[in-house]
C-alpha cells in the first residue's frame, strides 16, 4: 500500500509539472540557446564543437525531462540519458561538464515551473515537491553521466594498455598505429624514453607514477602509461635531471614510439639491476656504471665463481666473513681504515682477511685483472643473496 501511495503521489507531482510546462517549447528553445551561450563563454572546450550540436544536445536533455513528467512512469530512470551522454563523449566533450550541464538545465527548467506556479497561486508545499522531484532527476541523470565516465575510463585504460603492450613488444599493426596513437595522445614523430617500475599497489609506486606524470610531460605531450604484468610502463616525452624517487625507476634511451621495444628492454635491465643493488630514483644503464656487466654470461659466471669462491664458501661463516670483508674493502676503494670503521673491526683484521681471500681464491687484488674479477664475483654474489632475501615481483 505504501508503494502504491508513493507512486500515486509521484504521478500527481509529475502531472502538475507537466501542466506547468505545457506549451513551453518556445521557452525551452530559448533556455537551450541561453545555456549553449553560457557553456561556450565559460567552458573553452565547447568552442571545438559546433554551436548547433551543443544546443541540440542541451535541448535533448530538457526534452527528456519533459517526456518523463508526461509519461505514465515519472520515476527516475538513468537509462533515459545514457545514450545521449555516450554521444556527447564521442564528440570529445568532457563528461564532467555534461553533468554540470544537466544540473544547469534542470535549474533553468524549474525557473519556468516556479514562474507558472506563482501565476496559478500554487502552495509553497506543492512548489517544494516539484523542486524535489526536479533535483532528484538531475541528481540521477548526473549519476548516469558518472556511470558512462566509468565505462569510458575502463575501456580507455584497456585500449591504452593494449597499445603500450603492442609498442614495447613490436606487435602493433602498422596500418592502425597512427589512429591508435592519436587516440591516446602519442606523437609518433616524437622520441620517448620508456620507463619501467615494479607495480605493487603501494603508496611508493603510486608516488612514482605521479612523479613521472607531473615531471616528464613537456607541456604539449603527456606521459602515457599503463600497468602491465606487474610493471608500470610509461612513455616519457622528457626526463629532467634529478628526479628523486623512493623506489627504482628504470629508463631506456629516447626512441620513437614505433621503436619503443628497444627502449623498454633497456629500461627493464636497468630496473632489474637497480632493484638488485638497492638503487633508487630514475636510473638508466649508463648511470649504473659497470653493474650491467653482471647481467651477462650466467653460465660462465657460475663456473668462475665455483673455481674462486667455493674454497671460501665451504668454510661456512668464516668464509662468508672473509667475503663480506673484501666486498666492503672494495666498496671503500681499498682503504683499510674506512673498511675497519664500516665493519667495526681492527685494521689488522681487515688486512688479515684480505690476505686470506687471496690465499684461498687465488685472486691478487693488487693485480688489475684479478681486482676486476674479484669485484665482479663479489658484487654478483651479493646481488644473488639480496634477491633470495627480498624477492622482486
SULLIN-V666939 format. One record per backbone hydrogen bond with DSSP energy under -1.0 kcal/mol. CO is the residue of the C=O (numbers start at 1). NH is the residue of the N-H. E is the energy in kcal/mol with one decimal. If there is no record, write none. Layout:
co->CO nh->NH e->E
co->CO nh->NH e->E
This chain:
co->1 nh->5 e->-2.3
co->2 nh->6 e->-2.4
co->3 nh->7 e->-2.5
co->4 nh->8 e->-2.4
co->5 nh->9 e->-2.3
co->6 nh->10 e->-2.4
co->7 nh->11 e->-2.4
co->8 nh->12 e->-2.1
co->9 nh->13 e->-2.4
co->10 nh->14 e->-2.9
co->11 nh->15 e->-2.6
co->12 nh->16 e->-2.0
co->13 nh->17 e->-2.4
co->14 nh->18 e->-2.9
co->15 nh->19 e->-2.3
co->16 nh->20 e->-1.6
co->17 nh->21 e->-1.3
co->21 nh->24 e->-1.9
co->24 nh->28 e->-3.0
co->25 nh->29 e->-2.2
co->26 nh->30 e->-1.8
co->27 nh->31 e->-2.6
co->28 nh->32 e->-2.8
co->29 nh->33 e->-2.1
co->30 nh->34 e->-2.5
co->31 nh->35 e->-2.7
co->32 nh->36 e->-2.2
co->33 nh->37 e->-2.2
co->34 nh->38 e->-2.3
co->35 nh->39 e->-2.9
co->36 nh->40 e->-2.4
co->37 nh->41 e->-1.7
co->38 nh->42 e->-2.2
co->39 nh->43 e->-2.9
co->43 nh->46 e->-1.8
co->44 nh->47 e->-2.1
co->45 nh->48 e->-1.5
co->46 nh->49 e->-1.4
co->50 nh->54 e->-2.0
co->51 nh->55 e->-2.7
co->52 nh->56 e->-2.2
co->53 nh->57 e->-2.2
co->54 nh->58 e->-2.5
co->55 nh->59 e->-2.7
co->56 nh->60 e->-1.8
co->57 nh->61 e->-1.6
co->58 nh->62 e->-1.6
co->59 nh->63 e->-2.6
co->60 nh->64 e->-1.9
co->61 nh->65 e->-1.7
co->62 nh->66 e->-2.3
co->63 nh->67 e->-3.1
co->64 nh->68 e->-2.4
co->65 nh->69 e->-2.2
co->66 nh->70 e->-1.4
co->77 nh->80 e->-2.1
co->78 nh->81 e->-1.4
co->81 nh->85 e->-2.8
co->82 nh->86 e->-2.4
co->83 nh->87 e->-2.0
co->84 nh->88 e->-2.2
co->85 nh->89 e->-2.4
co->86 nh->90 e->-2.0
co->87 nh->91 e->-1.1
co->88 nh->93 e->-1.8
co->89 nh->92 e->-2.0
co->94 nh->97 e->-1.3
co->95 nh->99 e->-1.9
co->96 nh->100 e->-1.3
co->97 nh->101 e->-2.3
co->98 nh->102 e->-2.4
co->99 nh->103 e->-1.8
co->100 nh->104 e->-2.3
co->101 nh->105 e->-2.6
co->102 nh->106 e->-2.4
co->103 nh->107 e->-2.0
co->104 nh->108 e->-2.5
co->105 nh->109 e->-2.5
co->106 nh->110 e->-2.2
co->107 nh->111 e->-1.4
co->108 nh->112 e->-1.1
co->109 nh->113 e->-1.8
co->110 nh->114 e->-3.2
co->111 nh->115 e->-2.2
co->112 nh->116 e->-2.4
co->113 nh->117 e->-2.5
co->114 nh->118 e->-2.2
co->115 nh->119 e->-1.6
co->116 nh->120 e->-1.4
co->117 nh->122 e->-2.3
co->118 nh->121 e->-1.1
co->123 nh->127 e->-2.0
co->124 nh->128 e->-2.7
co->125 nh->129 e->-2.2
co->126 nh->130 e->-2.0
co->127 nh->131 e->-2.5
co->128 nh->132 e->-2.7
co->129 nh->133 e->-2.0
co->130 nh->134 e->-2.4
co->131 nh->135 e->-2.5
co->132 nh->136 e->-2.0
co->133 nh->137 e->-2.3
co->134 nh->138 e->-2.6
co->135 nh->139 e->-2.6
co->136 nh->140 e->-2.3
co->137 nh->141 e->-3.0
co->138 nh->142 e->-2.0
co->139 nh->143 e->-1.8
co->140 nh->144 e->-1.8
co->141 nh->145 e->-1.6
co->142 nh->146 e->-2.0
co->143 nh->147 e->-2.1
co->144 nh->148 e->-2.1
co->145 nh->149 e->-2.6
co->146 nh->150 e->-2.3
co->147 nh->151 e->-2.2
co->148 nh->152 e->-2.9
co->149 nh->153 e->-2.6
co->150 nh->154 e->-2.5
co->151 nh->155 e->-2.7
co->152 nh->156 e->-3.2
co->153 nh->157 e->-2.5
co->154 nh->158 e->-2.3
co->155 nh->159 e->-2.5
co->156 nh->160 e->-2.7
co->157 nh->161 e->-2.6
co->158 nh->162 e->-2.5
co->159 nh->163 e->-2.2
co->160 nh->164 e->-2.6
co->161 nh->165 e->-2.4
co->162 nh->166 e->-2.3
co->163 nh->167 e->-2.4
co->164 nh->168 e->-2.5
co->165 nh->169 e->-1.5
co->166 nh->171 e->-2.4
co->173 nh->176 e->-1.6
co->176 nh->180 e->-2.3
co->177 nh->181 e->-3.0
co->178 nh->182 e->-2.1
co->179 nh->183 e->-2.0
co->180 nh->184 e->-1.2
co->181 nh->186 e->-3.0
co->182 nh->185 e->-1.3
co->187 nh->190 e->-1.6
co->192 nh->255 e->-3.0
co->193 nh->236 e->-2.6
co->194 nh->252 e->-2.5
co->195 nh->234 e->-2.2
co->196 nh->250 e->-2.3
co->197 nh->232 e->-3.0
co->202 nh->206 e->-2.2
co->203 nh->207 e->-2.6
co->204 nh->208 e->-2.1
co->205 nh->209 e->-2.1
co->206 nh->210 e->-2.4
co->207 nh->211 e->-2.6
co->208 nh->212 e->-2.3
co->209 nh->213 e->-2.4
co->210 nh->214 e->-2.3
co->211 nh->215 e->-2.9
co->212 nh->216 e->-2.1
co->216 nh->238 e->-1.6
co->221 nh->218 e->-1.8
co->224 nh->235 e->-2.9
co->226 nh->233 e->-2.8
co->228 nh->231 e->-1.3
co->230 nh->199 e->-2.2
co->231 nh->228 e->-3.3
co->232 nh->197 e->-1.9
co->233 nh->226 e->-1.8
co->234 nh->195 e->-2.8
co->235 nh->224 e->-1.5
co->236 nh->193 e->-2.3
co->243 nh->282 e->-1.0
co->247 nh->281 e->-1.8
co->249 nh->283 e->-2.7
co->250 nh->196 e->-2.6
co->255 nh->192 e->-3.5
co->256 nh->259 e->-2.5
co->257 nh->260 e->-1.7
co->260 nh->264 e->-2.7
co->261 nh->265 e->-2.5
co->262 nh->266 e->-1.7
co->263 nh->267 e->-2.4
co->264 nh->268 e->-2.7
co->265 nh->269 e->-2.0
co->266 nh->270 e->-2.6
co->267 nh->271 e->-2.6
co->268 nh->272 e->-2.6
co->269 nh->273 e->-2.3
co->270 nh->274 e->-2.7
co->271 nh->275 e->-2.6
co->272 nh->276 e->-2.1
co->273 nh->277 e->-2.1
co->274 nh->279 e->-3.0
co->275 nh->278 e->-1.1
co->281 nh->249 e->-2.6
co->283 nh->251 e->-2.1
co->286 nh->289 e->-1.2
co->288 nh->291 e->-2.0
co->290 nh->293 e->-1.7
co->291 nh->294 e->-2.1
co->292 nh->295 e->-1.7
co->293 nh->296 e->-1.3
co->297 nh->301 e->-2.5
co->298 nh->302 e->-2.5
co->299 nh->303 e->-1.8
co->300 nh->304 e->-2.5
co->301 nh->305 e->-2.9
co->302 nh->306 e->-2.2
co->303 nh->307 e->-1.6
co->304 nh->308 e->-2.3
co->305 nh->309 e->-2.9
co->305 nh->310 e->-1.1
co->309 nh->312 e->-1.6
co->309 nh->313 e->-2.5
co->310 nh->314 e->-2.3
co->312 nh->315 e->-1.6
co->313 nh->316 e->-1.6
co->315 nh->318 e->-1.1
co->316 nh->320 e->-2.4
co->317 nh->321 e->-2.2
co->318 nh->322 e->-1.7
co->319 nh->323 e->-2.3
co->320 nh->324 e->-2.7
co->321 nh->325 e->-1.9
co->322 nh->326 e->-2.4
co->323 nh->327 e->-2.3
co->324 nh->328 e->-2.2
co->325 nh->329 e->-2.3
co->326 nh->330 e->-2.3
co->327 nh->331 e->-2.1
co->328 nh->332 e->-1.7
co->329 nh->334 e->-2.9
co->330 nh->333 e->-1.7
co->332 nh->335 e->-1.1
co->335 nh->339 e->-2.0
co->336 nh->340 e->-2.8
co->337 nh->341 e->-2.3
co->338 nh->342 e->-2.2
co->339 nh->343 e->-1.9
co->340 nh->344 e->-1.2
co->340 nh->345 e->-2.0
co->346 nh->350 e->-1.5
co->347 nh->351 e->-2.2
co->348 nh->352 e->-2.6
co->349 nh->353 e->-2.3
co->350 nh->354 e->-2.4
co->351 nh->355 e->-2.2
co->352 nh->356 e->-2.4
co->353 nh->357 e->-2.2
co->354 nh->358 e->-1.8
co->355 nh->359 e->-2.2
co->356 nh->360 e->-2.5
co->357 nh->361 e->-2.4
co->358 nh->362 e->-1.7
co->364 nh->367 e->-2.3
co->367 nh->371 e->-2.8
co->368 nh->372 e->-2.4
co->369 nh->373 e->-2.1
co->370 nh->374 e->-2.8
co->371 nh->375 e->-2.6
co->372 nh->376 e->-2.3
co->373 nh->377 e->-2.6
co->374 nh->378 e->-2.7
co->375 nh->379 e->-2.5
co->376 nh->380 e->-2.0
co->377 nh->381 e->-2.3
co->378 nh->382 e->-2.2
co->379 nh->383 e->-2.2
co->380 nh->384 e->-2.3
co->381 nh->385 e->-2.0
co->382 nh->386 e->-2.2
co->383 nh->387 e->-2.3
co->384 nh->388 e->-1.7
co->385 nh->389 e->-2.0
co->386 nh->390 e->-2.7
